[in-house]
């Protein structure tokens, strides 16, 4: 059987795959089993930060593979410790817990919030407030945190202890917090799966101020928005926020599974021995890959991300068939006249791989995509939309 037949026979049908088998790639170009070349404008949903088979990333990963590929967290490994140091130094956070995914990072954040509130206030202080239209993962608990009802329908009963308020509605949020049962508020600065919708800056600032007054934790989900995607190391930096907890994954390790929960000074000592754990979290190969990514996300490099974002926006905003462009940096959502799924299909036929988010076309190219490929892809997208 070929790959398509094997997949259909043996893999759970949870993905509506395109009839394309990707067999190789380099940078922002990938090739399918028929030899067709595509410009990758999705980067594995914001994962391959420096594209496919990046030389520097590959060398870092390969070097670690030849030393030790895995070690129990009962022992120390250098890549894990050095990555935690780099994350804390770059963000001002104090401690890190490593897992394998964004959902695990968010699970860890929820544990941090509940343990902190139980010790500082009371066991009744356990509710986590998130925003409507948010997405925080696919475990039962992070589905409960996700503020989209259609994700909840198949898996009742979900984990209790979550409430959702409309983005921007500070009055409703304050009312929820008035009975002393709210431990934390978890937000995305840009709701990626929700349609690439940035949070209102005034709401974000006022929210932070209110939470600090109430000693309620501010937690920011940077799973998709983090690691240079928005032109800053993390999207909350565009808003001038100072969160107590930050979660990230996706682009952190450039293609290897790694999630991180970053804890600020207030909560850095919440966990003690045995409170949490992960077999594969902090895997030395994944951490070596992440170090190679993080070390390249310099201020000057992120300036180049913003420059590429300006190129992409300038070519797409106001183009025929494109009603609006939302997002930040190299994380854009296009509201198109044609159905988003039809646009993505036509783009693929014309050699460009795009994504969708709700009713929008979503673009998440590699952060170092060459300008000529970026312009070519934008031109094809314009042509399809028009």
DRENLUMPA-768043 format. One record per residue: residue in one letter; x, y, z of N, C-alpha, C in turn. Coordinates in steps of 0.05 Angstrom, whole numbers, plus 5000, padded with zeros to 4 digits. Layout:
# residues N
resn,n.c1,n.c2,n.c3,ca.c1,ca.c2,ca.c3,c.c1,c.c2,c.c3
a,X,Y,Z,X,Y,Z,X,Y,Z
...
# end
This chain:
# residues 386
resn,n.c1,n.c2,n.c3,ca.c1,ca.c2,ca.c3,c.c1,c.c2,c.c3
x,5017,4976,5000,5000,5000,5000,5017,5025,5000
x,5008,5046,4987,5022,5072,4988,5016,5087,5013
x,5028,5110,5016,5025,5125,5041,4996,5133,5047
x,4981,5140,5026,4953,5148,5030,4937,5124,5040
x,4942,5101,5028,4926,5077,5036,4934,5068,5064
x,4960,5069,5071,4969,5061,5097,4956,5080,5118
x,4956,5106,5113,4945,5125,5131,4915,5119,5136
x,4901,5115,5114,4872,5111,5117,4865,5084,5130
x,4884,5065,5128,4879,5039,5140,4886,5038,5170
x,4907,5053,5178,4918,5049,5205,4919,5074,5223
x,4913,5097,5213,4913,5121,5229,4885,5131,5235
x,4880,5138,5260,4854,5147,5268,4846,5172,5251
x,4822,5172,5240,4815,5193,5220,4807,5219,5233
x,4825,5231,5248,4819,5256,5262,4827,5280,5246
x,4842,5276,5224,4851,5299,5208,4839,5297,5180
x,4830,5320,5170,4820,5321,5142,4844,5330,5125
x,4860,5310,5118,4885,5316,5103,4880,5324,5074
x,4897,5341,5064,4897,5346,5035,4910,5322,5022
x,4903,5316,4997,4915,5293,4983,4943,5299,4973
x,4960,5305,4992,4988,5313,4985,5006,5299,5005
x,5027,5285,4995,5047,5274,5013,5073,5290,5010
x,5081,5303,5032,5106,5319,5032,5129,5299,5038
x,5149,5299,5020,5171,5280,5023,5197,5293,5030
x,5200,5319,5024,5226,5333,5031,5222,5363,5029
x,5242,5377,5037,5241,5406,5036,5266,5419,5045
x,5268,5445,5040,5291,5461,5049,5281,5489,5053
x,5285,5499,5077,5276,5526,5082,5246,5529,5079
x,5237,5547,5062,5208,5551,5059,5197,5538,5034
x,5212,5519,5023,5203,5504,5000,5200,5474,5008
x,5178,5462,5001,5174,5433,5006,5165,5420,4980
x,5171,5394,4978,5166,5378,4954,5147,5355,4961
x,5128,5350,4943,5110,5327,4948,5120,5302,4933
x,5105,5280,4936,5114,5255,4924,5113,5254,4894
x,5100,5274,4882,5099,5276,4853,5120,5295,4842
x,5136,5307,4860,5157,5325,4852,5149,5354,4851
x,5124,5360,4858,5115,5388,4857,5126,5403,4881
x,5135,5428,4876,5146,5445,4896,5126,5466,4906
x,5125,5470,4932,5106,5489,4944,5122,5509,4961
x,5112,5534,4962,5121,5553,4982,5105,5549,5007
x,5118,5543,5029,5105,5536,5054,5098,5561,5070
x,5073,5569,5071,5064,5593,5086,5050,5585,5112
x,5054,5560,5121,5042,5551,5146,5062,5542,5166
x,5086,5534,5157,5108,5525,5175,5099,5505,5196
x,5082,5486,5188,5073,5465,5207,5056,5476,5229
x,5041,5497,5223,5025,5513,5242,5043,5526,5262
x,5061,5543,5252,5079,5560,5268,5100,5543,5283
x,5108,5521,5272,5127,5503,5286,5156,5506,5275
x,5159,5503,5249,5185,5503,5237,5194,5532,5234
x,5203,5544,5256,5209,5573,5257,5229,5582,5236
x,5249,5565,5230,5269,5572,5210,5267,5554,5186
x,5243,5544,5181,5238,5528,5157,5246,5499,5160
x,5244,5485,5138,5249,5456,5138,5279,5451,5135
x,5289,5432,5151,5317,5422,5149,5337,5445,5150
x,5332,5464,5168,5350,5486,5172,5378,5475,5181
x,5399,5485,5168,5426,5474,5173,5435,5477,5202
x,5432,5501,5213,5441,5506,5240,5425,5490,5261
x,5399,5489,5257,5382,5473,5275,5389,5443,5273
x,5392,5434,5248,5398,5406,5244,5425,5398,5257
x,5445,5416,5255,5471,5410,5267,5469,5408,5297
x,5453,5426,5310,5450,5426,5339,5437,5401,5348
x,5416,5393,5334,5401,5369,5341,5419,5344,5337
x,5433,5343,5314,5449,5320,5308,5472,5317,5329
x,5484,5339,5336,5506,5337,5356,5496,5325,5382
x,5472,5334,5391,5461,5323,5415,5454,5293,5412
x,5444,5285,5389,5437,5257,5384,5461,5239,5388
x,5485,5249,5383,5509,5233,5385,5520,5233,5413
x,5508,5247,5432,5517,5247,5460,5498,5232,5477
x,5474,5243,5482,5453,5229,5496,5426,5239,5486
x,5409,5220,5477,5384,5229,5465,5361,5232,5485
x,5364,5219,5508,5343,5222,5529,5355,5213,5556
x,5346,5226,5577,5354,5219,5603,5331,5225,5622
x,5326,5208,5641,5305,5213,5661,5310,5240,5675
x,5288,5253,5682,5290,5278,5697,5300,5274,5726
x,5307,5249,5733,5321,5245,5758,5350,5253,5757
x,5359,5260,5733,5387,5268,5729,5388,5295,5715
x,5410,5309,5717,5414,5335,5703,5423,5331,5675
x,5414,5348,5656,5426,5350,5629,5431,5379,5622
x,5452,5384,5609,5460,5411,5603,5440,5426,5584
x,5431,5414,5562,5412,5429,5545,5387,5439,5559
x,5376,5422,5577,5353,5430,5592,5358,5454,5610
x,5380,5453,5624,5387,5475,5643,5394,5500,5628
x,5408,5498,5605,5416,5522,5590,5392,5535,5577
x,5373,5518,5567,5349,5530,5555,5332,5544,5576
x,5329,5533,5599,5314,5546,5620,5327,5573,5628
x,5354,5573,5630,5368,5598,5635,5362,5619,5614
x,5364,5610,5588,5360,5629,5566,5332,5640,5566
x,5312,5623,5571,5284,5633,5571,5280,5653,5594
x,5291,5647,5617,5287,5665,5640,5302,5692,5635
x,5326,5690,5625,5341,5715,5620,5328,5733,5599
x,5315,5720,5578,5303,5735,5557,5276,5746,5564
x,5263,5735,5585,5236,5743,5591,5233,5757,5619
x,5253,5753,5636,5250,5763,5663,5235,5744,5681
x,5227,5721,5671,5214,5701,5687,5234,5687,5705
x,5226,5670,5724,5244,5660,5744,5249,5630,5743
x,5229,5614,5736,5232,5585,5735,5216,5574,5710
x,5224,5550,5701,5212,5538,5678,5205,5509,5684
x,5182,5500,5675,5176,5471,5674,5172,5463,5645
x,5186,5442,5636,5185,5433,5609,5166,5409,5606
x,5149,5410,5586,5133,5388,5578,5137,5382,5548
x,5116,5372,5535,5119,5363,5507,5102,5379,5487
x,5084,5396,5497,5065,5409,5479,5054,5434,5492
x,5039,5449,5476,5025,5472,5486,5003,5465,5506
x,4989,5443,5501,4968,5435,5520,4981,5428,5546
x,5003,5414,5547,5017,5407,5572,5027,5432,5586
x,5037,5452,5571,5046,5477,5583,5022,5490,5597
x,4999,5490,5584,4975,5503,5596,4965,5487,5619
x,4966,5460,5618,4959,5444,5641,4976,5452,5665
x,5002,5455,5660,5021,5463,5682,5013,5490,5693
x,5007,5509,5676,4999,5536,5685,4974,5535,5703
x,4955,5518,5695,4931,5515,5711,4938,5504,5739
x,4956,5484,5740,4965,5473,5765,4979,5494,5782
x,4996,5510,5769,5009,5532,5784,4989,5550,5796
x,4969,5559,5781,4950,5578,5790,4934,5567,5814
x,4925,5542,5811,4908,5531,5832,4924,5526,5858
x,4948,5517,5855,4964,5511,5879,4971,5538,5893
x,4979,5558,5877,4985,5584,5888,4961,5596,5903
x,4938,5595,5891,4914,5607,5903,4905,5591,5928
x,4907,5565,5927,4899,5549,5950,4917,5555,5974
x,4943,5559,5969,4961,5564,5991,4960,5593,6001
x,4955,5611,5982,4955,5640,5989,4928,5649,5999
x,4906,5637,5988,4879,5646,5995,4863,5623,6008
x,4851,5606,5990,4836,5584,6001,4833,5563,5979
x,4825,5539,5986,4820,5518,5966,4797,5525,5948
x,4779,5541,5957,4756,5550,5941,4764,5568,5918
x,4788,5580,5921,4797,5598,5900,4811,5582,5878
x,4796,5572,5859,4806,5554,5839,4798,5559,5811
x,4779,5577,5806,4769,5582,5779,4790,5596,5762
x,4792,5586,5737,4809,5599,5717,4790,5612,5696
x,4793,5638,5692,4777,5652,5672,4793,5654,5646
x,4780,5647,5624,4792,5651,5598,4772,5667,5581
x,4780,5674,5557,4764,5690,5539,4748,5674,5519
x,4725,5682,5513,4709,5669,5492,4725,5670,5466
x,4723,5649,5450,4736,5647,5424,4766,5639,5427
x,4774,5632,5452,4802,5624,5457,4806,5595,5450
x,4831,5587,5448,4838,5559,5445,4863,5553,5461
x,4861,5533,5479,4884,5528,5497,4893,5499,5497
x,4882,5482,5480,4891,5454,5478,4869,5434,5476
x,4877,5408,5473,4857,5387,5468,4855,5366,5490
x,4870,5369,5512,4865,5351,5534,4838,5359,5546
x,4827,5342,5563,4800,5349,5575,4801,5375,5590
x,4823,5380,5605,4825,5405,5620,4829,5429,5603
x,4847,5427,5583,4851,5451,5566,4828,5455,5547
x,4812,5434,5541,4787,5438,5526,4768,5454,5543
x,4767,5448,5569,4750,5463,5587,4758,5492,5588
x,4785,5497,5587,4795,5524,5587,4789,5538,5561
x,4786,5524,5539,4781,5536,5513,4753,5548,5512
x,4751,5572,5503,4726,5586,5503,4710,5584,5477
x,4708,5559,5467,4692,5554,5443,4675,5529,5448
x,4649,5533,5448,4630,5511,5456,4632,5487,5438
x,4637,5490,5413,4636,5467,5395,4659,5447,5401
x,4680,5456,5414,4701,5437,5423,4692,5421,5447
x,4672,5430,5461,4663,5418,5486,4643,5395,5482
x,4629,5396,5460,4604,5380,5457,4608,5350,5459
x,4631,5340,5448,4634,5311,5447,4645,5298,5472
x,4655,5315,5491,4671,5304,5512,4662,5311,5541
x,4636,5314,5543,4625,5320,5570,4627,5295,5588
x,4631,5298,5614,4635,5323,5627,4664,5332,5626
x,4669,5357,5621,4696,5368,5621,4704,5375,5650
x,4730,5380,5653,4741,5388,5679,4727,5413,5689
x,4716,5413,5713,4703,5438,5723,4723,5459,5732
x,4713,5483,5737,4730,5504,5747,4739,5524,5727
x,4724,5527,5705,4731,5547,5685,4707,5564,5678
x,4713,5590,5672,4692,5609,5664,4703,5624,5640
x,4685,5633,5623,4693,5647,5598,4679,5673,5596
x,4694,5694,5589,4681,5721,5585,4689,5731,5558
x,4672,5748,5546,4679,5760,5520,4705,5776,5522
x,4722,5774,5501,4746,5790,5500,4739,5819,5501
x,4751,5834,5518,4746,5863,5520,4725,5870,5541
x,4711,5850,5553,4690,5856,5572,4702,5855,5600
x,4714,5877,5609,4727,5877,5635,4706,5878,5658
x,4683,5890,5653,4662,5891,5673,4653,5863,5681
x,4647,5847,5662,4638,5819,5667,4660,5804,5682
x,4685,5808,5673,4707,5794,5686,4710,5803,5715
x,4707,5829,5720,4709,5838,5748,4687,5826,5765
x,4663,5824,5754,4640,5813,5769,4646,5783,5776
x,4658,5768,5757,4665,5741,5762,4685,5739,5785
x,4703,5758,5787,4724,5757,5807,4715,5767,5834
x,4691,5777,5836,4682,5791,5861,4677,5772,5884
x,4673,5746,5879,4667,5728,5901,4692,5714,5912
x,4716,5721,5902,4741,5711,5913,4748,5682,5905
x,4735,5672,5884,4740,5644,5875,4758,5642,5851
x,4766,5665,5839,4782,5665,5815,4812,5664,5822
x,4826,5644,5812,4854,5641,5817,4871,5655,5796
x,4862,5655,5771,4878,5666,5749,4861,5672,5725
x,4871,5689,5708,4860,5694,5681,4881,5687,5661
x,4872,5670,5641,4890,5660,5620,4881,5672,5594
x,4899,5686,5580,4892,5700,5555,4912,5693,5533
x,4903,5696,5508,4920,5697,5485,4921,5726,5475
x,4944,5737,5470,4946,5764,5459,4935,5765,5430
x,4937,5743,5416,4924,5741,5390,4910,5713,5390
x,4884,5714,5386,4869,5688,5385,4873,5675,5358
x,4892,5657,5357,4900,5645,5332,4879,5627,5320
x,4872,5605,5334,4852,5587,5324,4824,5600,5323
x,4821,5621,5338,4796,5636,5338,4792,5655,5315
x,4812,5657,5297,4810,5674,5274,4831,5696,5271
x,4853,5692,5285,4876,5711,5284,4866,5739,5292
x,4856,5741,5317,4844,5766,5327,4861,5777,5350
x,4875,5799,5346,4891,5811,5368,4873,5822,5390
x,4883,5820,5414,4870,5831,5438,4872,5861,5437
x,4851,5875,5446,4851,5904,5448,4872,5913,5468
x,4890,5930,5461,4912,5938,5480,4902,5951,5505
x,4881,5967,5503,4870,5981,5527,4859,5960,5547
x,4844,5941,5536,4833,5919,5553,4856,5904,5566
x,4877,5898,5551,4899,5882,5563,4912,5898,5586
x,4916,5924,5582,4929,5940,5603,4912,5942,5627
x,4886,5947,5623,4867,5950,5646,4864,5923,5660
x,4864,5902,5645,4861,5875,5657,4885,5870,5676
x,4909,5875,5666,4933,5870,5682,4932,5886,5708
x,4924,5912,5706,4923,5929,5729,4903,5918,5750
x,4880,5910,5741,4859,5899,5759,4869,5874,5772
x,4881,5855,5757,4889,5830,5768,4911,5833,5789
x,4929,5852,5785,4950,5857,5804,4938,5868,5830
x,4918,5885,5828,4905,5895,5852,4892,5873,5869
x,4881,5853,5854,4867,5831,5867,4884,5807,5874
x,4910,5808,5867,4928,5786,5870,4917,5761,5857
x,4907,5765,5832,4898,5743,5815,4919,5741,5793
x,4927,5717,5787,4949,5713,5768,4941,5720,5739
x,4959,5734,5725,4955,5738,5696,4973,5717,5682
x,4960,5700,5666,4975,5680,5651,4970,5684,5621
x,4991,5682,5605,4990,5687,5577,4998,5662,5561
x,4980,5654,5544,4985,5630,5527,4999,5640,5501
x,5025,5633,5499,5041,5641,5476,5049,5617,5460
x,5031,5597,5459,5037,5572,5444,5041,5578,5415
x,5023,5593,5403,5025,5600,5374,5038,5627,5369
x,5035,5645,5388,5044,5673,5383,5073,5676,5391
x,5085,5657,5405,5111,5661,5417,5135,5655,5398
x,5159,5660,5409,5184,5653,5396,5188,5668,5369
x,5184,5694,5371,5189,5712,5349,5167,5716,5329
x,5145,5701,5331,5124,5701,5311,5112,5728,5306
x,5110,5745,5326,5097,5771,5323,5116,5795,5320
x,5142,5789,5317,5162,5810,5316,5174,5817,5342
x,5164,5805,5364,5176,5806,5390,5181,5777,5399
x,5198,5773,5419,5203,5746,5428,5176,5732,5436
x,5160,5747,5451,5133,5737,5458,5113,5760,5454
x,5089,5753,5446,5069,5773,5438,5062,5792,5460
x,5062,5782,5485,5055,5800,5508,5074,5824,5509
x,5098,5821,5498,5117,5844,5498,5108,5867,5481
x,5092,5861,5460,5080,5882,5444,5060,5898,5459
x,5049,5887,5481,5028,5900,5497,5040,5912,5522
x,5065,5908,5528,5077,5918,5552,5067,5905,5577
x,5058,5880,5575,5048,5865,5598,5071,5852,5614
x,5065,5845,5639,5084,5831,5656,5070,5808,5669
x,5066,5786,5654,5050,5764,5664,5064,5749,5687
x,5048,5735,5703,5058,5718,5724,5067,5690,5713
x,5053,5681,5692,5058,5656,5680,5056,5659,5649
x,5075,5646,5635,5074,5647,5606,5077,5618,5596
x,5061,5610,5577,5063,5583,5566,5071,5585,5536
x,5087,5566,5527,5095,5567,5499,5102,5538,5490
x,5103,5535,5463,5109,5509,5451,5114,5514,5421
x,5101,5499,5404,5102,5502,5375,5130,5509,5365
x,5135,5535,5359,5160,5543,5346,5184,5542,5365
x,5181,5536,5390,5203,5537,5409,5226,5518,5401
x,5220,5494,5393,5241,5474,5386,5244,5470,5357
x,5231,5486,5340,5236,5486,5312,5226,5461,5297
x,5210,5444,5310,5200,5420,5296,5200,5396,5314
x,5211,5398,5338,5211,5377,5357,5191,5383,5379
x,5179,5363,5391,5158,5368,5412,5170,5378,5438
x,5163,5403,5444,5173,5415,5469,5153,5437,5477
x,5145,5436,5502,5128,5458,5513,5142,5468,5538
x,5136,5493,5545,5148,5505,5569,5128,5523,5583
x,5128,5520,5610,5112,5538,5627,5132,5555,5643
x,5132,5581,5638,5150,5599,5650,5136,5613,5674
x,5149,5612,5697,5137,5622,5722,5152,5646,5732
x,5137,5668,5738,5148,5692,5748,5155,5691,5777
x,5166,5713,5787,5176,5713,5815,5154,5706,5835
x,5130,5714,5831,5108,5709,5850,5103,5679,5854
x,5106,5664,5832,5098,5635,5834,5121,5616,5829
x,5146,5626,5829,5169,5610,5822,5173,5586,5841
x,5164,5588,5866,5168,5567,5885,5143,5551,5892
x,5122,5553,5874,5097,5539,5879,5101,5509,5880
x,5117,5499,5860,5121,5470,5859,5144,5461,5877
x,5140,5438,5889,5162,5424,5903,5163,5396,5894
x,5181,5380,5905,5187,5353,5895,5161,5337,5893
x,5157,5325,5869,5134,5307,5864,5108,5321,5857
x,5108,5348,5857,5083,5362,5851,5075,5360,5821
x,5094,5356,5804,5089,5354,5775,5111,5339,5762
x,5107,5329,5738,5128,5315,5724,5122,5309,5695
x,5142,5301,5680,5139,5294,5652,5162,5276,5644
x,5156,5253,5633,5177,5234,5624,5195,5247,5603
x,5183,5259,5583,5198,5269,5560,5204,5299,5562
x,5191,5313,5582,5195,5341,5584,5224,5349,5590
x,5235,5368,5575,5263,5375,5577,5282,5356,5563
x,5271,5340,5545,5288,5322,5530,5312,5336,5518
x,5336,5326,5521,5360,5341,5513,5362,5347,5483
x,5351,5329,5466,5351,5334,5437,5333,5357,5431
x,5308,5356,5442,5289,5378,5437,5300,5405,5448
x,5313,5404,5471,5324,5428,5483,5347,5439,5467
x,5364,5421,5456,5386,5430,5439,5375,5444,5414
x,5354,5433,5403,5341,5446,5380,5330,5473,5388
x,5317,5475,5411,5305,5500,5421,5327,5521,5426
x,5349,5513,5437,5371,5532,5442,5381,5544,5416
x,5382,5528,5394,5391,5538,5368,5371,5558,5357
x,5345,5554,5363,5325,5573,5355,5326,5599,5371
x,5326,5596,5397,5325,5619,5415,5349,5637,5412
x,5372,5625,5408,5397,5641,5405,5397,5658,5380
x,5381,5650,5360,5379,5665,5335,5357,5686,5335
x,5340,5686,5355,5318,5705,5357,5328,5731,5370
x,5347,5743,5358,5359,5768,5368,5340,5792,5361
x,5345,5815,5374,5329,5838,5367,5331,5846,5338
x,5355,5844,5327,5358,5851,5298,5344,5831,5281
x,5344,5805,5288,5330,5786,5272,5300,5791,5273
x,5290,5798,5297,5261,5803,5299,5253,5829,5285
x,5271,5847,5282,5266,5870,5265,5261,5861,5236
x,5276,5841,5228,5272,5831,5200,5245,5816,5198
x,5236,5804,5219,5209,5792,5219,5188,5813,5215
x,5191,5835,5228,5172,5858,5225,5173,5869,5197
x,5197,5870,5185,5200,5880,5158,5186,5861,5138
x,5189,5835,5142,5175,5816,5125,5145,5818,5128
x,5137,5823,5153,5108,5826,5158,5097,5850,5143
x,5113,5872,5142,5104,5896,5128,5101,5890,5098
x,5120,5875,5087,5118,5867,5059,5093,5852,5053
x,5087,5832,5070,5064,5815,5066,5038,5831,5069
x,5036,5848,5089,5012,5864,5093,5008,5883,5070
x,5030,5896,5061,5027,5916,5039,5017,5903,5014
x,5024,5878,5009,5015,5864,4985,4987,5853,4987
x,4977,5850,5011,4951,5837,5015,4929,5856,5023
x,4935,5875,5039,4914,5894,5048,4903,5910,5025
x,4876,5910,5023,4863,5925,5002,4864,5911,4975
x,4875,5887,4973,4876,5873,4947,4848,5863,4940
x,4842,5861,4914,4815,5851,4906,4810,5823,4918
x,4786,5821,4930,4778,5795,4942,4787,5792,4970
x,4803,5810,4981,4811,5809,5009,4798,5831,5024
x,4780,5824,5042,4764,5845,5056,4779,5857,5080
x,4796,5842,5093,4811,5852,5115,4835,5834,5122
x,4854,5846,5135,4878,5831,5144,4881,5836,5174
x,4881,5814,5190,4885,5817,5219,4910,5802,5228
x,4918,5807,5252,4941,5793,5263,4964,5812,5269
x,4988,5800,5272,5011,5816,5280,5036,5800,5271
x,5056,5814,5261,5081,5801,5252,5075,5781,5230
x,5087,5758,5231,5083,5737,5211,5062,5718,5221
x,5040,5729,5231,5016,5714,5239,4992,5730,5230
x,4983,5724,5206,4962,5740,5194,4938,5723,5187
x,4914,5736,5188,4889,5724,5180,4876,5741,5158
x,4868,5729,5137,4856,5743,5114,4826,5736,5113
x,4810,5757,5115,4781,5753,5110,4777,5757,5080
x,4769,5736,5067,4767,5736,5038,4738,5735,5029
x,4733,5745,5005,4706,5744,4993,4699,5714,4988
x,4718,5700,4976,4713,5671,4971,4716,5656,4998
x,4703,5633,5001,4707,5618,5025,4737,5611,5029
x,4745,5613,5055,4773,5609,5061,4783,5582,5051
x,4767,5561,5055,4776,5534,5046,4781,5533,5016
x,4764,5548,5001,4768,5548,4972,4794,5563,4964
x,4800,5584,4979,4825,5599,4974,4849,5581,4980
x,4848,5567,5003,4870,5550,5010,4874,5528,4989
x,4852,5516,4979,4854,5495,4959,4866,5506,4933
x,4857,5530,4924,4868,5541,4900,4897,5549,4903
x,4904,5560,4926,4932,5566,4931,4950,5542,4929
x,4941,5519,4941,4956,5495,4939,4960,5485,4910
x,4939,5488,4895,4941,5480,4867,4961,5498,4852
x,4965,5522,4862,4984,5541,4850,5011,5542,4864
x,5015,5522,4882,5042,5520,4893,5047,5535,4919
x,5026,5542,4934,5029,5555,4960,5012,5541,4980
x,5024,5534,5003,5010,5521,5025,5002,5541,5046
x,4975,5544,5050,4964,5562,5070,4947,5546,5090
x,4937,5560,5110,4920,5547,5130,4894,5563,5132
x,4876,5553,5149,4852,5568,5155,4850,5572,5186
x,4834,5591,5194,4828,5596,5222,4800,5607,5222
x,4780,5591,5231,4752,5599,5229,4746,5605,5200
x,4737,5629,5194,4729,5636,5166,4751,5651,5151
x,4775,5650,5161,4797,5665,5150,4819,5646,5138
x,4834,5657,5119,4859,5644,5111,4881,5653,5130
x,4896,5634,5140,4916,5639,5160,4944,5635,5148
x,4961,5655,5153,4989,5654,5143,5008,5654,5166
x,5026,5634,5166,5046,5631,5188,5072,5622,5175
x,5084,5638,5157,5109,5629,5144,5132,5627,5163
x,5153,5613,5155,5178,5613,5170,5187,5641,5175
x,5200,5646,5198,5208,5673,5205,5230,5683,5187
x,5245,5666,5174,5267,5674,5157,5260,5669,5127
x,5235,5667,5120,5228,5663,5092,5240,5684,5075
x,5254,5677,5053,5267,5697,5036,5246,5716,5024
x,5253,5741,5021,5234,5761,5012,5223,5754,4984
x,5240,5742,4967,5230,5736,4940,5208,5715,4941
x,5211,5695,4959,5190,5674,4962,5166,5686,4975
x,5169,5704,4994,5147,5717,5007,5130,5733,4987
x,5144,5748,4971,5130,5764,4950,5116,5746,4930
x,5130,5724,4922,5117,5706,4903,5092,5693,4914
x,5094,5684,4939,5071,5672,4952,5048,5692,4955
x,5055,5717,4963,5034,5737,4966,5021,5743,4940
x,5036,5743,4918,5025,5748,4892,5006,5726,4884
x,5013,5702,4890,4995,5679,4883,4969,5681,4900
x,4972,5688,4925,4948,5690,4943,4930,5713,4932
x,4942,5735,4925,4927,5757,4913,4911,5748,4889
x,4925,5734,4871,4913,5725,4846,4889,5706,4852
x,4893,5688,4871,4872,5669,4878,4848,5684,4889
x,4853,5702,4907,4831,5717,4921,4816,5735,4901
x,4831,5746,4882,4818,5765,4863,4803,5753,4841
# end
